Amino acid sequence: MSPKIFSPEEKDAREQEMLDCARDIIKADGEVGLTIDKLVKKLPYSKGTVYNHFTSKEDILMALCHRHMTQMAELYVRALSFEGTSREKALAVHVGSLLQAKAHPDDFMMAITVKTAGCHDKASDARMQAHQHIEGKILTPIFNLFRTAYENNELTLPEGMAVEQLAFSSWSIDFGTQILLMGENRGCGLRTQLIVERELVNSINLLHDGMLWKPLAKDYDWKASIQRMKTEVFAKEMAIIKAAGIEMTV
């Protein structure tokens, strides 16, 4: 009997099933709890079939990260479609990033895991190429936003700095604030006084003011802008957050 030939759609569906299972294992047991053997026990597929899709545990982690980043790329397209100034569009990117993390905290933590688990050295070349492609898809429009704002004299570049460095500073504030303040924080007295959404917006506004990105925070109603963002471009994330009973302060 000839082996069954699977269509690309069937292969993708099977791979997504494997990734969903891996995600459940990580959610229950952490990243260290994920092994190929444990995954095979929970799936209706042989170890060889799993290895036909993934070369290693790190390859699975990278695939999960890729799936999350694909969602982020779509979210950033929506953020940059916000009807407002270039500075408001930049703020919308960060608001969207936070709402995505609030709506899908497990996916956010997966992105952190991949950054710290040494996956880049052990993932397959094909997976790494896909990862680099989606990174470019995410970063290029954001760099273009900063570059256009600079060319239109809407922001000022500090001497010796490039647009990409400013964009990286924004991303560092975004990612760092969420890592430090998302989730449980009772173990640190200072953190109990800080609210992730408020601190993220305050920090981004400070950075943008430091670039003299017009209009300055004091000269426009950025709180009203954020409320419009939630309604006009992030309604999907807000519905999930509301259904989960998560409070938002900004």
C-alpha positions in Angstrom: 0.0 0.0 0.0 1.4 3.4 -1.0 1.9 5.9 1.9 -0.8 8.5 2.3 0.0 11.8 0.6 -0.9 14.8 2.8 -1.8 18.1 1.4 0.1 21.2 2.6 -3.1 22.2 4.5 -3.2 18.9 6.2 0.4 19.0 7.1 0.0 22.5 8.5 -3.1 21.5 10.6 -1.1 18.5 12.0 1.8 20.8 12.9 -0.5 23.3 14.6 -2.0 20.4 16.6 1.5 19.5 17.7 2.3 23.1 18.7 -1.0 23.4 20.6 0.0 20.3 22.6 3.5 21.6 23.2 2.0 24.9 24.4 -0.2 23.1 26.9 2.8 21.1 28.3 4.7 24.3 28.7 1.8 26.0 30.4 1.5 23.1 32.9 5.1 22.2 33.4 7.2 25.1 32.2 9.7 25.1 29.3 11.9 22.6 31.1 9.0 20.2 31.1 8.7 20.0 27.4 10.3 17.0 25.8 9.7 15.2 22.5 8.9 12.0 24.3 6.3 13.7 26.5 4.8 15.4 23.4 4.5 12.0 21.6 2.7 10.5 24.5 0.0 13.2 24.3 -0.4 13.0 20.5 -1.8 10.4 18.1 1.4 10.5 16.1 4.7 8.6 16.2 8.0 10.1 17.3 9.1 9.9 13.7 6.1 11.9 12.6 6.9 14.6 15.1 10.5 14.7 13.9 9.2 15.1 10.4 7.9 18.5 11.6 10.5 19.5 14.2 14.2 18.7 14.5 14.3 19.3 18.3 12.6 20.8 21.3 14.2 24.2 20.5 12.8 23.9 17.0 9.3 23.6 18.6 9.9 26.6 20.8 11.0 28.6 17.8 7.9 27.5 15.9 5.7 28.7 18.9 7.5 32.0 18.9 7.0 32.3 15.1 3.3 31.8 15.5 3.2 34.5 18.2 5.2 36.9 16.1 2.9 36.3 13.1 0.1 37.5 15.3 2.1 40.5 16.4 2.9 41.4 12.8 -0.8 41.6 12.1 -1.5 43.6 15.3 1.2 46.1 14.3 -0.4 46.6 10.9 -3.6 47.5 12.7 -1.7 49.8 15.1 -0.1 51.7 12.3 -3.4 52.1 10.5 -4.7 54.2 13.5 -6.0 57.6 12.3 -3.7 60.0 14.0 -0.3 61.7 14.0 2.9 59.7 13.6 3.5 59.9 17.3 0.0 58.5 18.0 0.7 55.7 15.6 4.0 54.9 17.5 2.1 54.9 20.8 -0.5 52.6 19.2 2.2 50.0 18.6 3.0 49.9 22.3 -0.7 50.0 23.4 -1.3 47.1 21.0 1.7 45.2 22.3 0.5 45.5 25.9 -3.1 44.5 25.1 -1.9 41.5 23.2 0.2 40.4 26.2 -2.8 41.0 28.5 -5.1 39.0 26.3 -2.6 36.2 25.6 -0.2 36.1 28.5 1.0 32.5 27.8 2.1 33.6 24.3 3.9 36.6 25.7 5.8 34.4 28.2 6.6 32.0 25.3 8.4 34.9 23.5 10.4 35.5 26.6 11.3 31.8 26.9 12.6 31.7 23.3 14.8 34.8 23.9 16.4 33.1 26.9 16.5 29.4 26.1 19.3 29.3 23.5 16.9 28.2 20.8 18.6 30.1 18.0 21.6 27.8 18.1 19.6 24.6 18.1 16.6 25.4 15.9 16.7 24.2 12.2 18.0 26.5 9.5 14.5 26.7 7.9 12.9 27.7 11.2 15.6 30.4 11.8 15.0 31.8 8.3 11.3 32.0 8.9 12.0 33.7 12.3 14.3 36.3 10.6 11.6 36.9 7.9 8.9 37.6 10.4 11.2 39.8 12.5 11.8 41.9 9.4 8.0 42.0 8.7 7.5 43.4 12.2 10.4 45.8 12.4 10.5 47.3 8.9 7.2 49.3 9.1 8.1 50.5 12.5 11.5 51.7 11.3 9.7 53.4 8.3 7.4 55.2 10.7 10.3 56.6 12.7 12.2 57.5 9.5 9.3 59.3 8.0 8.6 61.2 11.2 12.3 62.3 11.2 12.2 63.3 7.5 9.1 65.4 8.2 10.8 67.1 11.1 8.3 65.7 13.5 11.1 64.3 15.8 14.7 65.2 16.5 17.6 62.7 16.3 20.1 63.0 19.1 23.6 63.6 17.6 25.3 60.4 16.5 22.1 58.3 16.8 20.2 56.6 14.0 16.5 56.0 13.6 16.9 52.3 14.2 18.5 53.0 17.6 15.5 55.1 18.6 13.2 52.4 17.5 15.2 49.9 19.5 15.0 52.1 22.6 11.2 52.1 22.3 11.1 48.3 21.9 13.4 47.9 24.9 11.1 50.0 27.1 8.1 48.1 25.9 9.5 44.6 26.4 11.4 45.4 29.6 8.4 47.1 31.3 6.1 44.2 30.5 8.6 41.6 31.7 9.2 43.4 35.0 5.6 44.3 35.8 3.4 41.7 34.2 2.0 39.0 36.5 2.8 38.4 40.2 4.7 41.3 41.9 4.0 41.0 45.6 7.6 40.0 46.3 9.0 43.5 45.6 7.7 46.5 47.4 8.5 48.9 44.6 6.7 46.9 42.0 3.5 46.8 44.0 3.3 50.5 43.5 3.7 50.3 39.7 1.0 49.4 37.2 2.2 48.0 33.9 0.0 49.9 31.5 0.5 53.2 33.3 4.3 52.8 33.5 4.6 51.7 29.9 2.7 54.7 28.6 4.5 57.1 30.9 7.9 55.7 29.8 7.1 55.8 26.1 5.8 59.4 26.5 9.0 60.4 28.2 11.1 58.8 25.4 9.1 60.5 22.7 9.2 63.8 24.5 13.0 63.4 24.7 13.0 63.1 20.9 10.9 66.3 20.7 8.4 64.2 18.8 5.5 66.5 18.0 3.0 67.0 19.5 4.6 66.7 22.9 2.6 64.8 25.5 1.5 68.0 27.3 0.1 69.3 24.0 -2.4 66.6 23.1 -4.9 64.3 24.8 -3.1 61.0 24.6 -5.5 59.4 27.0 -8.3 60.1 24.6 -6.1 58.7 21.8 -5.6 55.5 23.7 -9.3 55.1 24.2 -9.9 55.5 20.5 -7.1 52.9 19.8 -8.9 50.4 22.0 -12.1 50.9 20.2 -11.0 51.4 16.6 -8.1 49.0 16.1 -7.8 46.8 19.2 -11.5 45.8 19.8 -10.6 42.1 19.5 -8.0 42.2 22.2 -10.2 44.4 24.4 -13.1 41.9 24.1 -10.8 39.0 25.4 -9.5 41.2 28.2 -13.0 42.2 29.3 -14.2 38.6 29.2 -11.3 37.6 31.4 -12.2 40.3 33.9 -8.8 42.0 33.6 -8.8 45.6 34.7 -7.1 48.3 32.6 -6.1 51.7 34.2 -5.1 53.6 31.0 
